[in-house]
Amino acid sequence: MRNNGMSGRTISYEADTAVLVAVLNNRRDWARIQAEHWYRIPVSRAPRQMAAEIVAWYQTKVFGEEGLCVRWYAPIQRCQIMARRELLPDEADHPRAGERYWRFELGPLAELPRPIRAASFRRVTFIPTRWERLLNASDVTELWLGDTAVAELCRALENEGISIARRQLRDAPAADRPPRLGQVQVVPTLEAILVQWPTGELRFEYAEAIWRPAECARRVQAMLAGEKAN
């Protein structure tokens, strides 16, 4: 028996629609999602640039047989930042009452055609991904688009006329010659993607590179153009 507001129908979206997969580790939040159609994420732990159009939930082992997988998702109709005491006025004396949260107002809940299990994944926080991957992944590890984000950011940089001197891991040996003016190197790290050139650097969260690669590339291009003009 389904709860009110739930639908078994898979809603169709464009393949590159931005999706945020969030951890859901308590039944009170899940009950609130179902009954009141909103969800909260601490600003301190969320992506800096919130561009997701859909939120999906990785339910932890607290949910028993329905846990350790991504099963449910919903469109984000509106989002705003609020203090915890505003979101949960009955808990105004909570030690974190002043902490800021993203509040997502949700559309109808829907169920994926098949749940995305976590056979080899032990820890989930927030995963920025896309609709196509959410729909087709068979394991939670497949939702992560780290390599794809780097490749698409490089392509977006090249579309802006920026030459990629090299793409390397942070710990890779340095090339013999540094990038020339107008060239960049793209350096993936665990936390972010660094775009570096001889006189500067920009840091992009993976969420930014996954959801808005062209915008990231334009920021780099603007910085390079400004330095050249000066």
Secondary structure, DSSP 8 states (H G I E B T S, - for coil): ---TTEE-S-----TT-EEEEEEE--HHHHHHHHHH-EEEEEGGGS-SS---SEEEEEE-GGGGGG-SEEEEEEEEEEEEEEEHHHH-GGGTTSTTTT-EEEEEEE--EEEEEEEEE-SS----SEEEEEHHHHHH-SBGGGG--HHHHHHHHHHHHHHTT-EEEEE--TTS---SS---TTEEEEEE-SS-EEEEETTEEEEE-HHHHHH-HHHHHHHHHHHHHHHHH-
